[in-house]
Structure formats: C-alpha cells, structure tokens
Amino acid sequence: MTRFPDRFLVPPRFMNVTRYRCSVLAVDDEPAVLAVLAAQLATDFEVVTAPTAERARAILADRSVDVVISDLQLPDENGLNLLDWVRRTVPRTARVLLTGAARVEDAVDAINHSQVHRLVLKPWRSEDLLQTLRTISRQLLLERSHEQLLDELRKLNLELE
C-alpha cells in the first residue's frame, strides 16, 4: 500500500478548523429577543443582529454570514421572504426560522420554499438552540473543508501531470 507524506493527509490550513467561529445573523423586531440571542450565542459564535429584513439584507451585502436566524413576523416583511431571499442570494448560508406562532402552513413553506435547516419555536431552550447551531456550523465547516481539500487535490493532480 502506498503511503503519502503526512503533508498530503492534513494540509496545515485545515489543522485549526475547529478554532473558526461561525457567524450568526439574528433578525427579530424585539430588542429583548435580539439581546437574549446575542448573549446566549456569543460564547460559541460571532453574533450580528438586525431588527428588520431590510437591515439584514444590508448586513449580508457588506459581509458574509454563516447562519441567519429570522423571526417569522418582522415589521417590514415576512421572515420566510427574507430566508427565501437568503437562499437565492447566498445559498451557502444556513437558514433557521424562529417563531412563536407556527402554523403548519408556515412550517411547510419554510421547508419547501425557503429550505430552512431548522424551525425553532419561541420560547426556546438555550441549550437546544446552541446544540442546533453547533450542529449546523459543524456541517458548514465540514462542507467547506471538503471543498478546500478537493481543490487542493485538483491542484496536486495538475502538478503531477
């Protein structure tokens, strides 16, 4: 069996992938909810908040975000519309719907149209929300690492040719 040098197994830039903190954009019109989300998530995530869908779009235009958590009821539009826009505009950003008034129709729309990763009901349990976001961020990091490793493999194959 051929043994490749260790430098090919784990490229140095992937060694500290667990140290990367995913970013979360929390969108809710209630300042108290945004404050609680920011406080609960700050240890594990870089948290940015927005009170409206318009402000969330402006933030996403300026910077990349790993996860968007949006309330269903926003003052300027429905949270599902925002999450659907996120899906179309920045498809690699994970989407979570946060709501206190979930109807079956909303859940179906969230899954089928906005392709949300999770639906979280208010009031949420802090540890459940953290675990949900940790799982999502771990999946995002694994996908990115996989893509980077494939790119590295393609480059190495070109060099070998």
DSSP file with accessible surface (Angstrom, degrees, kcal/mol):
  #  RESIDUE AA STRUCTURE BP1 BP2  ACC     N-H-->O    O-->H-N    N-H-->O    O-->H-N    TCO  KAPPA ALPHA  PHI   PSI    X-CA   Y-CA   Z-CA
    1    1 A M              0   0  235      0, 0.0     2,-0.3     0, 0.0     0, 0.0   0.000 360.0 360.0 360.0 133.9    0.0    0.0    0.0
    2    2 A T        -     0   0  110      1,-0.0     2,-0.5     0, 0.0     0, 0.0  -0.569 360.0-151.5 -77.3 132.8    1.4    3.4   -1.0
    3    3 A R        -     0   0  174     -2,-0.3     3,-0.1     0, 0.0    -1,-0.0  -0.923   7.0-150.1-107.9 124.1    1.9    5.8    1.9
    4    4 A F        -     0   0  124     -2,-0.5     5,-0.1     1,-0.1     0, 0.0  -0.641  31.9 -94.2 -87.8 149.3    1.6    9.5    1.2
    5    5 A P    >>  -     0   0   68      0, 0.0     3,-2.1     0, 0.0     4,-0.7  -0.287  37.0-112.9 -58.2 148.5    3.6   12.0    3.2
    6    6 A D  H >> S+     0   0  103      1,-0.3     4,-1.8     2,-0.2     3,-0.9   0.792 112.9  70.5 -56.1 -29.6    1.6   13.5    6.1
    7    7 A R  H 34 S+     0   0  171      1,-0.3    -1,-0.3     2,-0.2    -3,-0.0   0.777  98.7  50.3 -63.5 -20.9    1.5   16.9    4.5
    8    8 A F  H <4 S+     0   0   70     -3,-2.1    -1,-0.3     1,-0.1    -2,-0.2   0.709 106.6  54.9 -85.5 -20.8   -0.9   15.5    1.9
    9    9 A L  H << S+     0   0   96     -3,-0.9    -2,-0.2    -4,-0.7    -1,-0.1   0.919 124.6  13.3 -79.1 -44.9   -3.2   14.0    4.5
   10   10 A V  S  < S-     0   0   70     -4,-1.8    -1,-0.3   139,-0.0     5,-0.1  -0.827  77.7-147.1-135.6  94.2   -3.9   17.1    6.6
   11   11 A P    >   -     0   0    9      0, 0.0     3,-2.2     0, 0.0     4,-0.5  -0.325  26.7-115.7 -59.3 144.5   -2.8   20.4    4.9
   12   12 A P  G >  S+     0   0   99      0, 0.0     3,-1.4     0, 0.0     4,-0.5   0.834 111.5  63.0 -54.1 -36.3   -1.7   22.9    7.6
   13   13 A R  G 3  S+     0   0  139      1,-0.3     3,-0.1     2,-0.1    -3,-0.0   0.688 103.5  50.8 -67.6 -12.5   -4.5   25.4    6.8
   14   14 A F  G X  S+     0   0   16     -3,-2.2     3,-1.3     1,-0.1    -1,-0.3   0.517  85.2  87.3 -98.9  -6.8   -7.1   22.7    7.9
   15   15 A M  T <  S+     0   0  115     -3,-1.4     3,-0.3    -4,-0.5    -2,-0.1   0.878  94.5  39.2 -60.9 -38.2   -5.4   21.9   11.3
   16   16 A N  T >  S+     0   0   89     -4,-0.5     3,-1.8     1,-0.2     4,-0.4   0.015  73.1 124.2-104.4  28.9   -7.2   24.7   13.2
   17   17 A V  G X  S+     0   0   50     -3,-1.3     3,-1.1     1,-0.3    -1,-0.2   0.831  70.6  60.9 -60.8 -28.0  -10.6   24.4   11.6
   18   18 A T  G 3  S+     0   0  124     -3,-0.3    -1,-0.3     1,-0.2    -2,-0.1   0.693  95.4  62.5 -73.1 -16.3  -12.2   23.9   15.0
   19   19 A R  G <  S+     0   0  190     -3,-1.8     2,-0.3     2,-0.1    -1,-0.2   0.599  78.9 104.2 -82.4 -12.7  -11.0   27.3   16.1
   20   20 A Y    <   -     0   0  105     -3,-1.1     2,-0.6    -4,-0.4   121,-0.1  -0.547  64.6-146.8 -71.3 128.7  -13.1   29.1   13.4
   21   21 A R        -     0   0  119     -2,-0.3    24,-0.1    24,-0.0    -2,-0.1  -0.887  13.1-135.2 -98.7 119.6  -16.1   30.7   14.9
   22   22 A C        -     0   0    3     -2,-0.6    24,-2.2    22,-0.4     2,-0.3  -0.363  19.7-123.2 -67.8 153.2  -19.1   30.7   12.7
   23   23 A S  E     -a   46   0A   2     22,-0.2    44,-1.9    24,-0.1    43,-0.6  -0.778  20.7-161.0-102.2 144.6  -21.1   33.9   12.4
   24   24 A V  E     -ab  47  67A   0     22,-3.0    24,-2.8    -2,-0.3     2,-0.6  -0.991   7.1-157.1-126.3 129.8  -24.8   34.2   13.1
   25   25 A L  E     -ab  48  68A   0     42,-2.9    44,-3.0    -2,-0.4     2,-0.5  -0.941  13.9-161.8-104.1 114.5  -27.1   37.0   12.0
   26   26 A A  E     -ab  49  69A   0     22,-2.8    24,-2.3    -2,-0.6     2,-0.5  -0.874   4.4-167.9 -99.1 127.5  -30.2   37.2   14.2
   27   27 A V  E     +ab  50  70A   2     42,-3.1    44,-2.4    -2,-0.5     2,-0.3  -0.963  26.3 133.1-122.0 115.5  -33.2   39.0   12.8
   28   28 A D        -     0   0    0     22,-1.8    46,-0.1    -2,-0.5     6,-0.1  -0.959  50.7-137.6-158.6 144.0  -36.0   40.0   15.1
   29   29 A D  S    S+     0   0   67     44,-0.5     3,-0.1    -2,-0.3    45,-0.1   0.571  84.8  86.0 -83.2  -7.4  -38.0   43.1   15.7
   30   30 A E     >  -     0   0   94      1,-0.2     4,-2.1     2,-0.0     3,-0.4  -0.831  65.8-156.4 -96.1 114.3  -38.0   42.7   19.5
   31   31 A P  H  > S+     0   0  107      0, 0.0     4,-2.5     0, 0.0     5,-0.2   0.852  93.7  57.0 -56.9 -34.4  -34.8   44.2   21.0
   32   32 A A  H  > S+     0   0   69      2,-0.2     4,-2.4     1,-0.2     5,-0.2   0.904 106.1  49.0 -65.5 -39.5  -35.1   41.9   24.1
   33   33 A V  H  > S+     0   0   17     -3,-0.4     4,-2.8     2,-0.2     5,-0.2   0.930 111.7  49.2 -65.1 -43.6  -35.1   38.8   21.9
   34   34 A L  H  X S+     0   0   16     -4,-2.1     4,-2.7     1,-0.2    -2,-0.2   0.907 111.0  50.4 -62.2 -40.1  -32.0   40.1   20.0
   35   35 A A  H  X S+     0   0   61     -4,-2.5     4,-2.3     2,-0.2    -1,-0.2   0.914 111.9  46.9 -64.8 -42.5  -30.3   40.8   23.3
   36   36 A V  H  X S+     0   0   65     -4,-2.4     4,-2.8     2,-0.2     5,-0.2   0.936 113.2  48.6 -65.4 -45.3  -31.0   37.3   24.6
   37   37 A L  H  X S+     0   0    1     -4,-2.8     4,-2.3     1,-0.2     5,-0.2   0.936 112.0  49.1 -59.5 -46.1  -29.9   35.6   21.4
   38   38 A A  H  X S+     0   0   31     -4,-2.7     4,-1.6    -5,-0.2    -1,-0.2   0.918 113.7  46.3 -60.8 -42.9  -26.7   37.7   21.4
   39   39 A A  H  < S+     0   0   72     -4,-2.3     4,-0.4     1,-0.2    -1,-0.2   0.912 114.9  45.9 -67.2 -42.5  -25.9   36.8   25.0
   40   40 A Q  H  < S+     0   0   53     -4,-2.8     4,-0.2     1,-0.2     3,-0.2   0.834 121.2  36.8 -70.3 -31.9  -26.7   33.1   24.6
   41   41 A L  H >X S+     0   0    0     -4,-2.3     4,-2.5    -5,-0.2     3,-0.8   0.625  90.1  90.3 -97.0 -14.2  -24.7   32.7   21.4
   42   42 A A  T 3< S+     0   0   47     -4,-1.6    -1,-0.2     1,-0.2    -2,-0.1   0.779  81.7  58.6 -60.2 -29.5  -21.7   35.0   22.0
   43   43 A T  T 34 S+     0   0  116     -4,-0.4    -1,-0.2    -3,-0.2    -2,-0.1   0.907 121.9  22.8 -67.2 -38.5  -19.6   32.3   23.6
   44   44 A D  T <4 S+     0   0   46     -3,-0.8   -22,-0.4    -4,-0.2     2,-0.3   0.652 124.7  38.7-102.3 -20.9  -19.7   30.0   20.5
   45   45 A F  S  < S-     0   0    3     -4,-2.5     2,-0.7   -24,-0.1   -22,-0.2  -0.922  74.5-114.3-134.4 156.5  -20.5   32.3   17.7
   46   46 A E  E     -a   23   0A  86    -24,-2.2   -22,-3.0    -2,-0.3     2,-0.5  -0.833  46.1-154.8 -85.2 118.3  -19.8   35.8   16.3
   47   47 A V  E     +a   24   0A  36     -2,-0.7     2,-0.4   -24,-0.2   -22,-0.2  -0.857  21.2 177.4-109.6 131.5  -23.3   37.3   16.5
   48   48 A V  E     -a   25   0A  30    -24,-2.8   -22,-2.8    -2,-0.5     2,-0.3  -0.967  15.7-154.8-123.6 142.4  -24.7   40.2   14.5
   49   49 A T  E     -a   26   0A  61     -2,-0.4   -22,-0.2   -24,-0.2   -24,-0.0  -0.877  13.2-177.0-122.9 155.0  -28.2   41.4   15.0
   50   50 A A  E     -a   27   0A   0    -24,-2.3   -22,-1.8    -2,-0.3    -2,-0.0  -0.983  19.1-154.3-146.9 136.5  -30.8   43.2   12.8
   51   51 A P  S    S+     0   0   65      0, 0.0     2,-0.3     0, 0.0   -24,-0.1   0.602  80.5  31.8 -86.5 -11.0  -34.3   44.5   13.7
   52   52 A T  S  > S-     0   0   37     22,-0.1     4,-2.0     1,-0.1     5,-0.1  -0.945  77.7-116.4-141.4 163.4  -35.7   44.3   10.1
   53   53 A A  H  > S+     0   0    0     -2,-0.3     4,-2.6     2,-0.2     5,-0.2   0.878 116.1  56.8 -66.3 -37.0  -35.3   42.3    6.9
   54   54 A E  H  > S+     0   0  143      1,-0.2     4,-1.9     2,-0.2    -1,-0.2   0.932 108.3  45.7 -60.3 -45.3  -34.0   45.5    5.2
   55   55 A R  H  > S+     0   0  118      2,-0.2     4,-2.3     1,-0.2    -1,-0.2   0.892 110.6  54.4 -65.6 -38.3  -31.2   45.8    7.7
   56   56 A A  H  X S+     0   0    0     -4,-2.0     4,-2.6     1,-0.2    -2,-0.2   0.923 107.3  50.4 -62.0 -42.4  -30.4   42.1    7.4
   57   57 A R  H  X S+     0   0   60     -4,-2.6     4,-1.6     1,-0.2    -1,-0.2   0.891 109.0  51.9 -62.5 -39.6  -30.1   42.5    3.7
   58   58 A A  H  X S+     0   0   39     -4,-1.9     4,-1.2     2,-0.2    -1,-0.2   0.911 110.3  48.4 -63.6 -41.1  -27.7   45.4    4.1
   59   59 A I  H >X S+     0   0    8     -4,-2.3     4,-1.8     1,-0.2     3,-0.6   0.935 110.9  50.1 -63.7 -44.7  -25.6   43.4    6.5
   60   60 A L  H 3< S+     0   0   17     -4,-2.6    -1,-0.2     1,-0.3    -2,-0.2   0.774 107.0  55.7 -67.6 -24.6  -25.4   40.5    4.1
   61   61 A A  H 3< S+     0   0   82     -4,-1.6    -1,-0.3    -5,-0.2    -2,-0.2   0.793 113.1  42.0 -73.9 -27.3  -24.4   42.8    1.3
   62   62 A D  H << S+     0   0  133     -4,-1.2     2,-0.3    -3,-0.6    -2,-0.2   0.723 125.3   7.5 -91.1 -26.4  -21.5   44.0    3.4
   63   63 A R  S  < S-     0   0   80     -4,-1.8     2,-0.3    -5,-0.1    -1,-0.2  -0.980  74.4-100.5-153.2 161.4  -20.2   40.8    4.8
   64   64 A S        -     0   0   94     -2,-0.3     2,-0.4    -3,-0.1    -3,-0.1  -0.625  32.7-167.3 -87.2 148.9  -20.6   37.0    4.7
   65   65 A V        -     0   0    3     -2,-0.3   -41,-0.1     1,-0.1     3,-0.1  -0.993  17.1-152.6-135.3 140.5  -22.6   35.3    7.4
   66   66 A D  S    S+     0   0    3    -43,-0.6    28,-2.7    -2,-0.4     2,-0.4   0.873  80.4  19.7 -81.9 -39.7  -22.7   31.5    8.1
   67   67 A V  E     -bc  24  94A   0    -44,-1.9   -42,-2.9    26,-0.2     2,-0.5  -0.997  60.4-158.7-136.2 136.3  -26.2   31.3    9.6
   68   68 A V  E     -bc  25  95A   0     26,-2.7    28,-2.8    -2,-0.4     2,-0.5  -0.976   6.4-169.3-114.2 124.5  -29.3   33.5    9.5
   69   69 A I  E     -bc  26  96A   1    -44,-3.0   -42,-3.1    -2,-0.5     2,-0.4  -0.971  15.6-178.7-109.1 120.4  -31.9   33.1   12.3
   70   70 A S  E     -bc  27  97A   0     26,-2.5    28,-3.2    -2,-0.5   -42,-0.2  -0.967  26.4-127.7-126.2 139.4  -35.0   35.1   11.4
   71   71 A D  E     - c   0  98A   8    -44,-2.4    28,-0.2    -2,-0.4     3,-0.1  -0.436  23.0-128.8 -69.8 152.3  -38.3   35.6   13.3
   72   72 A L  S    S+     0   0    0     26,-1.5     7,-3.5     1,-0.2     2,-0.8   0.919  96.8  55.8 -69.6 -42.9  -41.3   34.8   11.2
   73   73 A Q  B     +E   78   0B 108      5,-0.2   -44,-0.5     6,-0.1    -1,-0.2  -0.816  68.1 166.6 -98.9 107.2  -43.0   38.1   12.0
   74   74 A L        -     0   0   15      3,-0.9   -22,-0.1    -2,-0.8     5,-0.0  -0.856  42.6-120.6-114.4 155.0  -40.9   41.1   11.0
   75   75 A P  S    S+     0   0   85      0, 0.0   -23,-0.1     0, 0.0     3,-0.1   0.838 109.8  35.5 -66.7 -30.8  -42.1   44.7   10.8
   76   76 A D  S    S-     0   0   65      1,-0.3     2,-0.3    -3,-0.0   -24,-0.1   0.675 129.5 -18.4-100.7 -17.2  -41.2   45.2    7.1
   77   77 A E  S    S-     0   0   50     -5,-0.0    -3,-0.9     0, 0.0    -1,-0.3  -0.979  80.5 -67.0-172.0 172.8  -41.9   41.7    5.7
   78   78 A N  B >>  -E   73   0B  54     -2,-0.3     4,-1.4    -5,-0.2     3,-0.7  -0.466  39.2-130.9 -71.6 137.6  -42.4   38.1    6.5
   79   79 A G  H 3> S+     0   0    0     -7,-3.5     4,-2.6     1,-0.2     5,-0.2   0.806 107.0  61.2 -60.9 -29.1  -39.4   36.3    7.8
   80   80 A L  H 3> S+     0   0   10     -8,-0.4     4,-2.5     2,-0.2    -1,-0.2   0.879 100.7  53.7 -65.5 -36.1  -39.9   33.5    5.3
   81   81 A N  H <> S+     0   0   91     -3,-0.7     4,-2.3     2,-0.2    -1,-0.2   0.914 109.9  47.9 -63.0 -41.8  -39.5   36.0    2.4
   82   82 A L  H  X S+     0   0    0     -4,-1.4     4,-2.6     2,-0.2    -2,-0.2   0.943 112.6  47.7 -62.6 -47.2  -36.2   37.1    4.0
   83   83 A L  H  X S+     0   0    0     -4,-2.6     4,-2.4     1,-0.2    -2,-0.2   0.860 111.1  51.4 -65.3 -34.1  -35.0   33.5    4.3
   84   84 A D  H  X S+     0   0   34     -4,-2.5     4,-2.2     2,-0.2    -1,-0.2   0.914 109.7  50.0 -67.4 -39.8  -36.0   32.7    0.8
   85   85 A W  H  X S+     0   0   56     -4,-2.3     4,-2.8     2,-0.2     5,-0.3   0.914 110.2  50.6 -62.0 -42.3  -34.0   35.7   -0.4
   86   86 A V  H  X S+     0   0    0     -4,-2.6     4,-2.7     2,-0.2     7,-0.3   0.928 108.3  52.9 -60.6 -44.0  -31.1   34.4    1.6
   87   87 A R  H  < S+     0   0   66     -4,-2.4    -2,-0.2     1,-0.2    -1,-0.2   0.919 116.3  38.8 -58.3 -42.2  -31.4   31.0    0.0
   88   88 A R  H  < S+     0   0  142     -4,-2.2    -1,-0.2     2,-0.1    -2,-0.2   0.855 124.5  37.6 -78.2 -34.4  -31.4   32.6   -3.5
   89   89 A T  H  < S+     0   0   69     -4,-2.8    -3,-0.2     1,-0.2    -2,-0.2   0.893 135.2  13.9 -87.5 -46.2  -28.7   35.2   -2.9
   90   90 A V  S >< S+     0   0   46     -4,-2.7     3,-2.3    -5,-0.3    -1,-0.2  -0.662  70.2 175.3-129.7  74.9  -26.2   33.5   -0.6
   91   91 A P  T 3  S+     0   0   87      0, 0.0    -1,-0.1     0, 0.0    -4,-0.1   0.715  74.0  63.5 -62.0 -19.9  -27.2   29.8   -0.8
   92   92 A R  T 3  S+     0   0  154     -6,-0.1     2,-0.5     2,-0.1    -5,-0.1   0.537  81.6  97.8 -82.5  -3.5  -24.3   28.6    1.4
   93   93 A T  S <  S-     0   0   10     -3,-2.3   -26,-0.2    -7,-0.3   -27,-0.1  -0.738  78.0-127.6 -85.4 126.4  -25.7   30.5    4.3
   94   94 A A  E     -c   67   0A   1    -28,-2.7   -26,-2.7    -2,-0.5     2,-0.4  -0.427  22.0-145.0 -71.8 150.2  -27.7   28.2    6.6
   95   95 A R  E     -c   68   0A  11     20,-0.3    22,-3.7   -28,-0.2    23,-1.0  -0.968  17.1-178.1-126.2 132.6  -31.2   29.4    7.5
   96   96 A V  E     -cd  69 118A   0    -28,-2.8   -26,-2.5    -2,-0.4     2,-0.5  -0.996  16.4-146.3-129.2 131.1  -33.2   29.0   10.7
   97   97 A L  E     -cd  70 119A   0     21,-2.3    23,-3.4    -2,-0.4     2,-0.5  -0.858  12.1-166.6 -99.5 128.9  -36.7   30.1   11.3
   98   98 A L  E     +cd  71 120A   1    -28,-3.2   -26,-1.5    -2,-0.5     2,-0.3  -0.963  20.8 156.9-115.2 124.7  -37.6   31.4   14.8
   99   99 A T  E     - d   0 121A   1     21,-2.3    23,-3.0    -2,-0.5     3,-0.2  -1.000  42.1-164.3-152.4 150.4  -41.2   31.8   15.6
  100  100 A G  S    S+     0   0   55     -2,-0.3     2,-0.3    21,-0.2    -1,-0.1   0.452  95.1  50.5-104.0  -9.7  -43.7   31.9   18.4
  101  101 A A  S    S+     0   0   60      2,-0.0     2,-0.5     0, 0.0    -1,-0.2  -0.628  73.3 173.4-130.4  72.1  -46.7   31.5   16.2
  102  102 A A        -     0   0   48     -2,-0.3     2,-0.3    -3,-0.2     3,-0.0  -0.721   7.4-174.5 -89.0 125.6  -46.0   28.5   14.0
  103  103 A R     >  -     0   0  141     -2,-0.5     4,-2.1     1,-0.1     5,-0.2  -0.801  38.4-113.9-106.8 159.0  -48.8   27.2   11.7
  104  104 A V  H  > S+     0   0  110     -2,-0.3     4,-2.6     1,-0.2     5,-0.2   0.907 118.5  55.5 -58.7 -39.6  -48.4   24.0    9.7
  105  105 A E  H  > S+     0   0  111      1,-0.2     4,-2.5     2,-0.2    -1,-0.2   0.883 106.5  50.4 -61.7 -39.7  -48.5   26.2    6.5
  106  106 A D  H  > S+     0   0   12      2,-0.2     4,-2.6     1,-0.2    -1,-0.2   0.910 110.5  49.2 -64.2 -42.9  -45.6   28.3    7.8
  107  107 A A  H  X S+     0   0   25     -4,-2.1     4,-2.2     2,-0.2     5,-0.2   0.917 111.6  49.1 -63.3 -42.3  -43.6   25.1    8.5
  108  108 A V  H  X S+     0   0   64     -4,-2.6     4,-3.2     1,-0.2     5,-0.4   0.936 113.3  46.6 -63.4 -45.4  -44.3   23.7    5.1
  109  109 A D  H  X>S+     0   0   62     -4,-2.5     4,-2.1     1,-0.2     5,-1.8   0.901 110.7  53.4 -62.8 -40.7  -43.3   27.0    3.4
  110  110 A A  H  <5S+     0   0    1     -4,-2.6     6,-2.3     3,-0.2     5,-0.2   0.919 117.5  36.6 -60.8 -42.0  -40.2   27.2    5.5
  111  111 A I  H  <5S+     0   0  105     -4,-2.2     4,-0.3     4,-0.2    -2,-0.2   0.946 125.2  36.4 -77.0 -49.1  -39.1   23.7    4.5
  112  112 A N  H  <5S+     0   0  101     -4,-3.2    -3,-0.2    -5,-0.2    -2,-0.2   0.887 131.1  21.8 -76.6 -40.9  -40.3   23.6    0.8
  113  113 A H  T  <5S+     0   0  112     -4,-2.1    -3,-0.2    -5,-0.4    -2,-0.1   0.894 133.4  31.0 -96.9 -48.8  -39.6   27.2   -0.3
  114  114 A S  S   <S-     0   0    4     -5,-1.8    -3,-0.2   -27,-0.0    -4,-0.1   0.597  90.2-142.0 -87.7 -12.0  -37.0   28.7    2.0
  115  115 A Q        -     0   0  103     -6,-0.4   -20,-0.3    -4,-0.3    -4,-0.2   0.909  27.1-168.4  50.2  51.2  -35.3   25.4    2.6
  116  116 A V        -     0   0   20     -6,-2.3   -20,-0.2     1,-0.1    -1,-0.1  -0.341  23.9-141.9 -67.4 151.3  -34.6   26.2    6.2
  117  117 A H  S    S+     0   0   60    -22,-3.7     2,-0.3     1,-0.3   -21,-0.2   0.789  80.8   3.7 -82.5 -31.7  -32.3   24.0    8.2
  118  118 A R  E     -d   96   0A 102    -23,-1.0   -21,-2.3    -8,-0.1     2,-0.5  -0.994  56.3-143.0-151.5 155.3  -34.3   24.2   11.4
  119  119 A L  E     -d   97   0A  67     -2,-0.3     2,-0.5   -23,-0.2   -21,-0.2  -0.991  23.7-167.7-118.8 118.9  -37.5   25.6   12.8
  120  120 A V  E     -d   98   0A  19    -23,-3.4   -21,-2.3    -2,-0.5     2,-0.3  -0.942  10.5-142.1-114.0 129.0  -37.2   26.8   16.4
  121  121 A L  E     -d   99   0A  97     -2,-0.5   -21,-0.2   -23,-0.2   -23,-0.0  -0.697  29.1 -92.9 -92.8 140.0  -40.2   27.7   18.5
  122  122 A K  S    S+     0   0   42    -23,-3.0     2,-0.1    -2,-0.3     3,-0.0  -0.745 109.6  44.0 -85.4 143.0  -40.3   30.6   20.9
  123  123 A P  S    S-     0   0  128      0, 0.0     2,-0.2     0, 0.0    -1,-0.1   0.564  89.3-171.3 -74.1 141.0  -39.7   30.3   23.8
  124  124 A W        -     0   0   43     -4,-0.1     2,-0.5    -2,-0.1    -2,-0.1  -0.602  26.8-114.5 -97.4 158.0  -36.6   28.2   23.0
  125  125 A R     >  -     0   0  167     -2,-0.2     4,-2.4     1,-0.1     3,-0.3  -0.839  24.4-136.2 -90.8 128.0  -34.4   26.3   25.4
  126  126 A S  H  > S+     0   0   44     -2,-0.5     4,-2.7     1,-0.2     5,-0.2   0.889 101.9  47.9 -52.7 -48.9  -31.0   27.8   25.3
  127  127 A E  H  > S+     0   0  100      1,-0.2     4,-2.5     2,-0.2    -1,-0.2   0.881 110.7  52.1 -66.0 -34.8  -29.1   24.5   25.2
  128  128 A D  H  > S+     0   0   77     -3,-0.3     4,-2.4     2,-0.2    -1,-0.2   0.925 111.4  46.5 -65.4 -43.5  -31.3   23.2   22.4
  129  129 A L  H  X S+     0   0    3     -4,-2.4     4,-2.6     2,-0.2     5,-0.2   0.934 113.1  49.5 -64.3 -44.2  -30.7   26.3   20.3
  130  130 A L  H  X S+     0   0   15     -4,-2.7     4,-2.7    -5,-0.2    -2,-0.2   0.924 111.6  48.4 -59.9 -44.7  -27.0   26.2   20.9
  131  131 A Q  H  X S+     0   0   83     -4,-2.5     4,-2.3     2,-0.2    -1,-0.2   0.912 110.7  51.7 -64.4 -39.8  -26.8   22.5   20.0
  132  132 A T  H  X S+     0   0   30     -4,-2.4     4,-2.3     1,-0.2    -2,-0.2   0.948 113.4  43.8 -59.6 -48.2  -28.8   23.1   16.8
  133  133 A L  H  X S+     0   0    0     -4,-2.6     4,-2.8     1,-0.2     5,-0.2   0.866 111.5  53.7 -69.7 -34.1  -26.4   25.9   15.8
  134  134 A R  H  X S+     0   0   68     -4,-2.7     4,-2.5    -5,-0.2    -1,-0.2   0.916 110.0  48.2 -63.7 -42.0  -23.4   23.9   16.7
  135  135 A T  H  X S+     0   0   45     -4,-2.3     4,-2.2     2,-0.2    -2,-0.2   0.932 113.3  47.1 -63.6 -45.4  -24.6   21.1   14.5
  136  136 A I  H  X S+     0   0    2     -4,-2.3     4,-2.5     1,-0.2    -2,-0.2   0.932 113.8  47.4 -62.2 -45.4  -25.3   23.4   11.6
  137  137 A S  H  X S+     0   0   15     -4,-2.8     4,-2.7     2,-0.2     5,-0.2   0.896 109.6  53.3 -67.0 -37.1  -21.9   25.1   12.0
  138  138 A R  H  X S+     0   0  131     -4,-2.5     4,-2.4    -5,-0.2    -1,-0.2   0.931 110.5  48.1 -61.7 -42.1  -20.1   21.8   12.2
  139  139 A Q  H  X S+     0   0   87     -4,-2.2     4,-2.5     2,-0.2    -2,-0.2   0.930 111.6  49.9 -64.4 -43.6  -21.8   20.7    8.9
  140  140 A L  H  X S+     0   0   11     -4,-2.5     4,-2.4     1,-0.2    -2,-0.2   0.923 111.8  48.1 -60.3 -45.1  -20.9   24.0    7.2
  141  141 A L  H  X S+     0   0   29     -4,-2.7     4,-2.6     1,-0.2    -1,-0.2   0.894 111.0  50.5 -65.4 -38.6  -17.3   23.7    8.3
  142  142 A L  H  X S+     0   0  117     -4,-2.4     4,-2.6    -5,-0.2    -1,-0.2   0.913 110.5  49.6 -65.5 -40.9  -17.1   20.1    7.1
  143  143 A E  H  X S+     0   0   89     -4,-2.5     4,-2.4     2,-0.2    -2,-0.2   0.928 113.2  46.3 -63.5 -43.4  -18.5   21.1    3.7
  144  144 A R  H  X S+     0   0   65     -4,-2.4     4,-2.5     2,-0.2    -2,-0.2   0.917 112.8  49.3 -65.5 -42.7  -16.0   23.9    3.4
  145  145 A S  H  X S+     0   0   20     -4,-2.6     4,-2.7     2,-0.2    -2,-0.2   0.917 110.5  51.3 -62.2 -42.1  -13.1   21.8    4.4
  146  146 A H  H  X S+     0   0  114     -4,-2.6     4,-2.4     2,-0.2    -2,-0.2   0.929 110.9  47.9 -60.3 -46.4  -14.2   19.1    1.9
  147  147 A E  H  X S+     0   0   67     -4,-2.4     4,-2.3     1,-0.2    -1,-0.2   0.906 112.5  49.0 -63.4 -40.7  -14.4   21.6   -0.9
  148  148 A Q  H  X S+     0   0   88     -4,-2.5     4,-2.5     2,-0.2    -2,-0.2   0.899 110.5  50.7 -66.8 -39.7  -10.9   23.0    0.0
  149  149 A L  H  X S+     0   0   67     -4,-2.7     4,-2.6     2,-0.2    -1,-0.2   0.897 109.8  50.4 -64.7 -39.4   -9.5   19.5    0.1
  150  150 A L  H  X S+     0   0   58     -4,-2.4     4,-2.6     2,-0.2    -2,-0.2   0.908 110.5  49.5 -64.0 -41.4  -10.9   18.8   -3.3
  151  151 A D  H  X S+     0   0   81     -4,-2.3     4,-2.3     2,-0.2    -2,-0.2   0.921 111.4  49.1 -61.4 -43.9   -9.4   22.0   -4.7
  152  152 A E  H  X S+     0   0   48     -4,-2.5     4,-2.5     1,-0.2    -2,-0.2   0.907 110.8  50.5 -62.0 -42.2   -6.1   21.1   -3.1
  153  153 A L  H  X S+     0   0   90     -4,-2.6     4,-2.6     2,-0.2    -2,-0.2   0.913 109.1  51.2 -63.6 -41.7   -6.3   17.6   -4.7
  154  154 A R  H  X S+     0   0  136     -4,-2.6     4,-2.2     2,-0.2    -1,-0.2   0.919 110.9  48.4 -61.1 -43.4   -7.1   19.0   -8.1
  155  155 A K  H  X S+     0   0  120     -4,-2.3     4,-2.2     1,-0.2    -2,-0.2   0.915 112.0  48.7 -63.0 -43.7   -4.1   21.4   -7.9
  156  156 A L  H  X S+     0   0   31     -4,-2.5     4,-2.1     1,-0.2    -2,-0.2   0.896 109.9  52.0 -64.8 -38.2   -1.8   18.5   -6.8
  157  157 A N  H  X S+     0   0   75     -4,-2.6     4,-1.8     2,-0.2    -1,-0.2   0.893 108.6  51.1 -65.1 -38.8   -3.1   16.3   -9.6
  158  158 A L  H  < S+     0   0  120     -4,-2.2    -1,-0.2     1,-0.2    -2,-0.2   0.905 109.7  50.3 -64.5 -39.0   -2.3   19.1  -12.1
  159  159 A E  H  < S+     0   0  151     -4,-2.2    -2,-0.2     1,-0.2    -1,-0.2   0.877 109.2  51.3 -64.3 -38.2    1.2   19.4  -10.7
  160  160 A L  H  <        0   0  146     -4,-2.1    -1,-0.2     1,-0.2    -2,-0.2   0.831 360.0 360.0 -69.2 -31.6    1.7   15.6  -11.1
  161  161 A E     <        0   0  184     -4,-1.8    -1,-0.2    -5,-0.2    -2,-0.2   0.866 360.0 360.0 -70.4 360.0    0.6   15.7  -14.7
